[in-house]
Amino acid sequence: RPYARKRLNGARDKPKMTDSTVLCVKPEEKTPQCTPNLLPCDISSTGPAPVSAYFHPSEAASDGGRTAHFRGRQLRGRHLPLPAGYEGLVLQDTVAASIADGEERRWVERGTFSELGYWKHDDPTAATDPMAKAMDFCRLAGVLHGHHAPPPQV
């Protein structure tokens, strides 16, 4: 599952939960760079899949849009870059069950990404889509909560 979080002072911050603990474990070797795709469907499989054999997005058009087909349906999408200062992580849960109160869970990093593919059925993606707005909100939050220099003394 893709998961993005902001780097703080160059180190990864730990996700916070009230009653449970979630630990993100970085593997010894470097994880591969990838581009996850958010599809407008639910796939009830949790195992490996030969995605590259079946999912062939077109090259980006002049407006940045792409097309692809999945199970006979046309998809239209684009790649959304993560805001500056953010890093995307592909995490794998080490336990295939729901998290219970007080339980400690370990997630293992399986990949990193700097952009993600966002897809819709038939309609082109737009700046007003929730995913595009989420990326804009991250940029806005960075401005609102960033460190600003005090105004110069006159």
C-alpha positions in Angstrom: 0.0 0.0 0.0 1.3 3.4 -0.8 1.9 5.7 2.1 3.3 9.2 2.0 4.7 11.2 5.0 6.7 14.3 5.4 10.4 14.1 6.4 11.2 16.1 9.5 14.8 17.3 9.8 15.9 14.6 7.3 14.7 11.7 9.5 11.5 9.7 9.2 8.9 10.5 11.8 6.9 7.6 13.4 3.2 7.6 12.7 1.2 8.2 15.9 -1.9 6.3 17.0 -3.7 6.6 20.3 -3.9 3.0 21.6 -1.8 1.0 19.1 1.8 1.1 18.0 2.8 1.1 14.3 6.5 0.7 13.5 7.9 1.3 10.1 11.0 -0.9 9.6 13.6 0.1 7.0 15.2 -2.9 5.3 19.0 -3.3 5.2 19.2 -3.0 1.5 18.0 0.0 -0.6 14.4 -0.4 -1.7 13.5 0.1 -5.4 12.0 3.4 -6.8 8.5 2.8 -8.2 5.3 4.6 -9.3 2.2 3.2 -7.6 -1.1 3.5 -9.5 -4.4 4.3 -7.7 -7.1 2.5 -9.8 -10.8 3.2 -9.5 -11.6 -0.4 -8.6 -11.1 -2.9 -5.8 -8.9 -5.9 -6.5 -9.4 -8.7 -4.0 -5.9 -10.1 -4.2 -3.0 -9.6 -1.8 -0.3 -11.6 -3.6 2.1 -10.8 -6.3 0.8 -10.0 -9.7 2.4 -9.6 -13.2 1.0 -6.0 -13.4 3.4 -5.0 -16.3 2.0 -7.9 -18.4 -1.6 -6.5 -18.2 -1.4 -2.8 -17.5 0.1 -0.6 -20.2 -0.5 3.1 -19.8 0.1 5.3 -22.8 2.8 7.9 -22.9 1.9 11.3 -21.5 0.0 13.5 -23.9 0.8 17.2 -24.3 -1.5 18.0 -21.4 0.1 15.3 -19.2 -2.9 13.0 -19.5 -2.6 9.3 -20.1 -4.9 6.5 -21.1 -4.9 2.8 -20.3 -7.4 -0.1 -20.2 -8.0 -2.4 -17.3 -10.4 -5.4 -17.6 -11.8 -3.9 -20.8 -12.6 -0.5 -19.2 -10.9 2.7 -20.4 -9.0 4.6 -17.7 -7.8 8.2 -18.0 -5.2 9.5 -15.6 -2.0 11.3 -15.0 1.0 11.2 -12.8 0.9 13.4 -9.7 4.2 14.4 -8.2 4.5 14.5 -4.4 5.0 17.9 -2.9 8.5 19.1 -2.2 9.8 17.6 1.1 7.5 14.5 0.9 8.6 11.0 0.2 6.2 8.2 -0.7 6.7 4.7 0.8 5.3 1.4 -0.3 4.7 -0.6 3.0 3.8 -4.2 3.6 2.1 -5.2 6.8 3.7 -8.2 8.5 0.4 -9.4 9.9 -2.6 -10.0 7.6 -5.3 -9.0 10.1 -7.1 -5.9 11.5 -5.2 -3.9 14.1 -6.5 -4.3 17.7 -6.2 -1.8 20.5 -2.8 -2.0 22.2 -1.4 -4.2 19.4 2.0 -3.4 17.9 2.2 -3.7 14.1 5.3 -3.8 12.0 5.3 -2.4 8.4 8.2 -3.2 6.2 9.3 -0.7 3.5 9.2 -2.3 0.1 9.7 0.7 -2.2 9.8 4.5 -2.4 8.2 6.9 -4.9 8.2 10.6 -5.8 5.0 10.5 -7.9 1.9 8.3 -8.2 -0.4 7.4 -11.0 -4.0 8.6 -10.5 -6.7 7.0 -12.7 -10.5 7.5 -13.3 -13.0 5.7 -15.4 -13.7 7.4 -18.8 -13.4 11.0 -17.5 -10.1 13.0 -17.6 -8.5 13.9 -14.4 -8.9 17.5 -13.2 -7.4 19.9 -10.7 -10.7 19.7 -8.7 -10.4 15.9 -8.1 -9.9 14.9 -4.5 -6.4 13.4 -5.1 -5.1 16.6 -6.9 -6.6 18.7 -4.0 -4.8 16.5 -1.5 -1.5 17.3 -3.1 -2.4 21.0 -3.2 -3.3 20.8 0.5 0.1 19.3 1.4 1.7 22.2 -0.4 -0.6 24.7 1.4 0.0 23.2 4.8 3.8 23.5 4.2 3.4 27.2 3.6 1.0 27.7 6.6 3.1 25.7 9.0 6.6 26.3 7.6 9.3 28.4 9.2 9.1 32.0 8.2 11.8 34.6 8.7 10.7 37.5 10.9 10.1 40.7 9.1 13.2 43.0 8.9 13.7 45.6 11.6 13.5 49.1 10.3 
